[in-house]
Amino acid sequence: MSKSKDVAVDQVDVNRLVEETDTGGREPGPLVARLLLLVAIAWSLFQLWIASPLPFTLRVGIFNDTESRAIHLAFAVFLGFMAYPASTRSPSNRVPVTDWVMALVGAFCAGYLFLFYRELATRPGSPTQMDVYVFIVGIVLLLEATRRVLGLPMVIVATLFLVYTFAGPHMPDMLAHRGASLERAASHFWLTTEGVFGVALGVSSGFIFLFVLFGSLLDKAGAGNYFIKSAFALLGHMRGGPAKAAVVSSAATGIISGSSIANVVTTGTFTIPLMKRVGYRGDQAGAVEVSSSVNGQIMPPVMGAAAFLMVEYVGIPYVQVMKHAILPALISYIALFYIVHLEALKAGMEGLPRRQQSSGQQRLISFVMTVSGFIILSAITYYGIGFIKTLFGSSAAPIIAIVLLAAYLFLLWVGSRQPELEIDDPNSPVFELPETGPTVRSGLHYLLSVVVLVWCLMVEQLSPGLSAFWATMFMIFIMVTQKPILAALRGSGALGTAFKAGVRDLIDGLATGARNMIGIGVATAAAGIIVGTVSLTGVGLVMTEIVELLSGGNLMLMLILVAVISLILGMGLPTTANYIVVSTLMAPVVVELGAQSGLIVPLIAVHMFVFYFGLMADVTPPVGLASFAAAAIAKHDPIKVGITAFYYSMRTAILPFLFIFNTQLLLIGLTGPIHTVITIGTAIIAMLVFAAATQGYFLTKTRWWETLALLLVCFTLFRPGFWMDMVYPPFDEVRGQAMQQEIADAPANTGKRIWIEGISLEGNDVRKGVLLPLGAKEGDYRQRLADAGVTVMPDGDELMVVGVRFGSVAEKLGLEQGFRIKAIELPAARPAKEWFFVPALALLALVMWLQALRMRRGRGAPALA
């Protein structure tokens, strides 16, 4: 068999892996295939309908959240049984009768809340025999659909929690609870929004689907190939260029795909063979692609599905989630870029040849002009639209739409003057880089849809669902019109053929977006079983006691235990399901035990902690599916690829520990532009130093004591407060009338660190700190605390809590009637912790000087070429 045939066979195998993992692997006959296509398109259109303003404008087709969740799950379960065979021995070219039956019955059970919504609303908490039967059959079929789509681990975890629900009275003392009857379980898990149809499924229906659909349409339109080619044109000539291009293109395609596996195949098919060609080992090439693809889920503006769950779990807008995630994501990608550079240095690699050689001055001018063009375009967009809104007010929308259309037509005209982007064969004997200017200019119109999304999110501050809706609608417009307009501008004729091709791409994108959502839909529903068990049995408090017992009250050991639990779950659960499970069980543990140790952490930092370790689900051997996909392309051992990818991903794994103790890395608590610049700059330097230390190579090969020095520099730059706390206490306690005055004088909508003591309703002694947010500045300390949900009365130097408002922030933080507010903590007057950057940077300069001396003496390889 020829080499080209081998490549084709390998590509078929990789694509098959993606199909089986992300969209199912079944390819039935034409009639059934057409039915599945219509169902998938119907699902996408339904989600677009409920996200749009049309139902409320036309007063037709209005569904409340519960009804839309039920319909959403009905689509997911039906397609799960139809698209995913029961086992490897099941037929993939047809749908057996049993699968038809399970698909229809499963869809009926999932849609039961919608079909009988009025009847169920008249008898809350009193399920009939029919309700119980639907619950039993529905849970079994949901778990079977989950097994087919996600594998056995998720089913085992959900089943264990179900068993725990019923077996409470027979459990050991620490785990024992009252248990639940079948009727109560049916009501809790299936007929309310506490279990399967809870917050997680609501986020899947309301937010995640539209972002996945947006990415699918963007990819089908050609943006994926454009991002890859642009990254290679810009970076491929550098030392180890294909690996650097893989990092950048994976970051860009992270906007398109929330699936690590699809990201690996989209970019890896092109990048991995080229990485191997310039000298990377097979496991290194696969690991670079895996590490960069998985990190696409933490890169704003379109993050992984779990990020949208944070909006509901933490209770902050998605814009805030993006703000907190941007710096860790950027420094993680910068560090990976540096790692592949160091690997290229160690191996003496070269870049790929350009088609047209140009001088360094020409390349610099081209780069500066490209960057300047983006900055000028961004400034014109921001201030231009802002001026239009100020000038025309409520009438500005149609004018902005005309401006957007004009920009789209102009960018298409620019693209029509460039050569068409062809998908090259990375395995060909000679591979030349595409020209930078024409490649970048050929697809600039794709960025408009991302601009629309970011504008709606950041400037208009629309909800994530509505922002994704408008971006998706604009993307649909692009898909239908771009090919006919380009054909007209290029004078190639056949406008009807081009229009039909665009419509076919649109239909394919709508169907693929729905197929990509099957796994997320059933994952969020199955994870609802776990969330429902926690709320029904109170097992969350048990987890706190267990982790506290195992950690002995040691905060760092507690964080390590949570990270290990996340990694163990990550070996079998996808990121979304892993995040739901771990955030439900472990996030309260971190908050509670941290508060008892004096570490008062914002809730977003805790959820980002478990989210980051959930990302390792697609990396961690032995079942990291992204590593398997990359290994198939690299023709290398998947376990070896997974181990190397985990090694490269260490830079991501240390970040959660750092921003738990230094929340400035999440851009929390910054005091101004200078402070922000210092924080960002030192964080980037620290991550580059960490990469150099773990790679054993900086300017040249590092010696053991240099590695220790680099790690010390990294730690100090990331957490300077550790050393300052050893010299000066970070906080001063204030009591009595001074405490009351500080609460009254606190700026509007800020928080105070307060220490509380008391005996909880369970009879446990509680002493912990909480960060209590205060409302608008008006009235005395009583009014400020009342805004947070706490009613108090003075008792000596303390404040007695006489009432806590149900559902308030104070209740969520664990305050109870009878607790005492002992003191508040104010930042102590001490030198800025950033002064410790000076000795750290001096030590870094010393290491660099010593390595430079060795290089000059000829004992080190040059770092630049």
BELZIFEN-V571261 format. One line per field, one symbol per residue. ss: DSSP state (H for helix, E for strand, - for the rest). phi: phi as a letter, one per 30 degrees, with the letter a starting at -180 (. if undefined). psi: psi as a letter, one per 30 degrees, with the letter a starting at -180 (. if undefined). Layout:
ss=???
phi=???
psi=???
//
This chain:
ss=--HHHHHHHHHHHHHHHHHHHHH------HHHHHHHHHHHHHHHHHHHHHH--HHHHH------HHHHHHHHHHHHHHHHHHH-------------HHHHHHHHHHHHHH-HHHH-HHHHH-------HHHHHHHHHHHHHHHHHHHHHH-HHHHHHHHHHHHHHH-HHH--HHH------HHHHHHHHH--------HHHHHHHHHHHHHHHHHHHHHHH-HHHHHHHHHHHHH-----HHHHHHHHHHHHH------HHHHHHHHHHHHHHHHHHH---HHHHHHHHHHHHHHHHH------HHHHHHHHHH---HHHHHHHHHHHHHHHHHHHHHHHHHHHHHH------E-----HHHHHHHHHHHHHHHHHHHHHHHHHHHHHHHHHHHHHHHHHHHHHHHHHHHHHHHHH----------------E--HHHHHH----HHHHHHHHHHHHHH----HHHHHHHHHHHHHHHHHHHHHHHHHHH----HHHHHHHHHHHHHHHHHHHHHHHHHHHHHHHHHHHHHHHHHHH-HHHHHHHHHHHHH---HHHHHHHHHHHHHHHH----HHHHHHHHHHHHHHHHHHHHHH------HHHHHHHHHHHHHHHH------HHHHHHHHHH---HHHHHHHHHHH-HHHHHHHHHHHH-HHHH------HHHHHHHHHHHHHHHHHHHHHHH-E---E--HHHHHHHHHHHHHHH--HHHHHHH---EEEE-HHHHHHHHHH-----EEEEEEEEE-----EEEEEEEEE-------HHHHHHH--EEEEEE--EEEEEEE----HHHH-------EEEEEEEE-----HHHHHHHHHHHHHHHHHHHHHHHH---------
phi=.ddddddddddddddddddddcbicdbdddddddddddddddddddddddddddedddhbicbdeddddddedddddeddddccddaddddccacddddedddddddddddedddbddddddbdibddddeddddddddddddddddddcjdedddddddddddedcedcdeedcdadibdddddddddccbcccecdedddddddcdeddddedddddddjddddddddddddbddddieeddddddddddddddbdcddddedecdecddedddddkddedddddddddddddedccddccdedddddeddcibddeddddddddeddddddddedddddddddcidbdcdddbdbdddddddddddddddddddddddddddddddddcidddeddddddddddddddddddddcdddcddcdcdebbcddddedddddbdddddddddddddddcdhddeddddddddddddddddcdddddddddidihddddddddddddddddddeddddeddddddddddddddddddcidddddddddddddiiddddddddddddddddddbcdedddddddddccedddddddddciccceddddddedddddddedcddcbdddddddddddhbdddddddddddddeddddeeddddcbdddcicidclededdddddddddddddddddddiabdbddcddddddddddeddddbddeddddcbddbcdbbiddddddddddedhcbbdbcbblcdddicdbbacbccdcdddaidddddddddjccbbdbidccddcabddiddddddjdbdjdcddaccceddadddddddddddddddddddddddddddicbdddbb
psi=kleeeeeeeeeeeeeeeeeeeeglgkialeeeeeeeeeeeeeeeeeeeefflfeefefhkhkkleeeeeeeeeeeeeefeeefjlelfflkfgljleeeeeeeeeeeeeegeeeeheeeeffhkgikleeeeeeeeeeeeeeeeeeeeefleeeeeeeeeeeeeefgefglleefklflkleeeeeeeefgagfcehaeeeeeeeeeeeeeeeeeeeeeffgeeeeeeeeeeeeffflkheeeeeeeeeeeeffeekgkeeeeeeeeeeeeeeeeeeffkleeeeeeeeeeeeefffgjlfjllefefeeeeefhlleeeeeeffeeeeefeeeeeeeefeeeeeefhllalklekklleeeeeeeeeeeeeeeeeeeeeeeeeeeeeeeefbfgfeeeeeeeeeeeeeeeeeeefflkkjkjljfglekjkklkeeeeeffgffefeeeeeeeeeeeefhlleeeeeeeeeeeeeeeeefeeeeeeeefgfaheeeeeeeeeeeeeeeeeeeeeffeeeefeeeeffeeeeeefefgfeeeeeeeeeeefgfkeeeeeeeeeeeeeeefffkleeeeeeeeeeeeeeeeeeeeefggjjkkeeeeeeefeeffffefeklggjeeeeeeeeefhlkeeeeeeeeeefgeeeffeeeefefifffghkgkfleeeeeeeeeeeeeeeeeeeeeffgkceakklefeeeeeeeeeeeeeiffeeeffekkflkkklbeeeeeeeefklkhllkjkkllaklffgkkkjlkljjklakjkaaeeeeeeffgkklkkibglkkjfkkkkgleeeffgklkflkjellkkkljllkfffffeeeeeeeeeeeeeeeeeeffgglkkfk.
//
